[in-house]
Amino acid sequence: MQSNQKKILIVVDMQNDFITGALGSEEARAIVPKVCEKIKAFDGETLFTRDTHGPEYPETQEGKNLPVSHCVKGTWGWELEPHIEALRGSAPIDKPAFGSVSLAEALRDRERCGGLEEIVLVGLCTDICVISNAVLLKAFLPETRITVDAACCAGVTPESHRTALEAMRACQIRVEEAEC
């Protein structure tokens, strides 16, 4: 069966450091099986992003505001969580910032060449990288349905997760609340 190429699932930053490492959380660990099931059941193309920093991270603006070294390229923490990695079919998109402009540009170019029906986002962290990518995609692809599966995302805190979901709704990003 050929997958639907008009639907894209973006798995945002499901990396060791955000799940069990330097910035891991119980909420992040809890979504791993749900995200795996979402990937397996998705009828379309699946893309993966990786938060990617270098040794200069402490000197960056983000490093000064979040002084916890994480997702340093080539380290265990930078790698995708093993269950997620086992489902990956293409090279991850490494991004040095919360949102990926190159991902948004590539999908906008794809939209121009034949249309995209829907882009679905899952992953970590709802209140930082998921919202950043969702808003970028909405800006680059205003007529494409952008959906965030809330049950397959986790924020830094449950409260900031809920706040990010409300902010995305206000930006006309569809938030799916049902279990994934």
C-alpha positions in Angstrom: 0.0 0.0 0.0 1.4 3.4 -1.0 1.3 6.1 1.6 -0.6 9.4 1.1 2.1 11.9 0.0 -0.3 14.8 0.6 -0.1 14.2 4.4 3.1 14.8 6.4 3.8 13.7 10.0 6.5 15.7 11.6 8.1 14.1 14.7 9.7 17.0 16.6 12.8 16.4 18.7 12.0 13.0 20.2 15.6 12.8 21.4 17.2 11.2 24.4 18.0 14.4 26.2 14.4 15.5 26.1 13.1 12.1 27.3 15.5 10.5 29.8 18.5 12.8 29.6 19.4 16.4 30.7 15.9 17.8 30.1 13.9 14.7 30.4 10.5 14.4 32.1 7.9 11.9 33.1 5.5 13.5 30.6 8.0 13.1 27.8 8.6 9.4 28.7 4.8 8.8 28.7 4.3 9.9 25.1 7.0 7.7 23.5 4.6 4.7 23.0 1.9 7.0 21.7 4.2 8.6 19.2 5.4 5.2 18.1 1.9 4.1 17.4 1.1 7.4 15.6 4.1 6.8 13.3 3.1 3.2 12.6 -0.5 4.1 11.8 0.1 7.3 9.8 -1.0 7.3 6.2 1.6 9.6 4.7 5.2 10.6 4.8 7.0 11.0 8.2 9.8 13.5 8.8 11.9 13.7 12.0 13.6 16.8 13.4 16.5 16.9 15.8 17.5 19.8 18.1 21.2 20.2 17.3 23.7 22.2 19.2 27.5 22.4 19.1 30.1 22.9 21.9 29.5 26.7 21.7 26.0 26.2 23.1 26.7 27.9 26.4 27.7 31.1 24.5 24.5 31.3 22.4 21.4 33.3 23.3 19.5 30.0 24.0 22.4 28.7 26.1 22.5 31.9 28.2 18.7 31.6 28.8 18.7 27.8 29.3 22.1 26.9 30.8 21.7 23.2 30.5 23.8 21.6 27.8 21.7 19.3 25.7 21.4 17.7 22.2 25.0 18.3 21.4 25.7 16.8 18.0 27.3 13.4 18.1 26.3 12.7 21.7 23.9 10.1 23.1 21.5 12.9 24.2 21.3 14.2 20.6 20.2 10.9 19.2 16.6 10.0 18.7 15.0 7.8 21.4 15.7 4.2 20.4 12.1 3.2 19.8 11.6 6.3 17.6 14.9 5.7 15.8 13.8 2.2 14.9 10.8 3.7 13.0 12.8 6.4 11.1 12.9 5.9 7.4 14.8 9.0 6.3 17.6 11.2 7.6 16.4 13.6 10.4 16.3 17.3 9.8 18.9 18.9 12.2 17.8 22.3 13.4 19.9 24.8 15.4 16.9 26.7 16.7 13.4 26.0 18.0 11.8 26.2 14.6 13.2 25.0 11.3 12.9 27.6 8.5 14.5 25.1 6.1 11.7 22.6 6.8 9.0 25.2 6.3 10.6 26.3 3.0 10.9 22.8 1.7 7.3 22.0 2.5 6.2 25.3 0.9 8.1 24.3 -2.2 6.4 20.9 -2.1 3.0 22.7 -1.7 3.7 24.7 -4.9 4.5 21.5 -6.8 1.3 19.6 -6.0 -0.3 20.5 -2.8 -0.3 19.3 0.7 -3.5 18.3 2.4 -2.3 18.3 6.0 0.8 18.5 8.2 0.5 16.9 11.6 3.0 17.6 14.4 3.9 15.4 17.4 6.8 15.5 19.9 8.7 17.7 22.2 8.4 20.2 23.7 4.9 21.5 23.0 5.7 24.9 24.4 9.0 25.5 22.6 9.8 23.5 19.5 6.4 22.1 18.6 4.7 25.5 18.7 7.6 27.2 16.9 7.4 24.8 14.0 3.6 24.8 13.9 3.5 28.6 13.7 6.3 28.7 11.1 4.5 26.1 9.0 1.2 28.1 9.3 3.0 31.3 8.2 4.7 29.5 5.2 1.6 27.4 4.3 -1.5 29.5 5.3 -3.9 27.3 3.3 -2.6 23.9 4.4 -4.2 22.4 7.5 -1.7 22.3 10.3 -2.6 19.9 13.1 -1.0 19.2 16.5 -1.8 15.9 18.2 -1.9 17.0 21.9 -1.8 13.4 23.2 1.5 12.9 21.3 3.2 16.0 22.7 4.6 17.0 26.1 5.7 20.4 27.3 8.2 21.5 29.8 5.4 21.4 32.3 1.8 20.2 31.9 0.7 23.9 32.4 2.9 25.2 29.7 1.8 22.4 27.4 -1.8 23.5 27.8 -0.9 27.2 27.3 0.9 26.4 24.1 -2.1 24.4 22.8 -4.3 27.4 23.4 -1.8 29.7 21.7 -1.8 27.4 18.6 -5.6 27.3 18.5 -5.6 31.1 18.5 -3.3 31.0 15.4 -5.7 28.7 13.5 -3.7 25.6 14.1 -5.9 22.6 14.6 -5.3 20.9 18.0 -6.4 17.2 18.1 -7.2 16.3 21.7 -8.2 12.6 21.3 -5.8 9.9 22.3 -3.3 9.1 19.5 
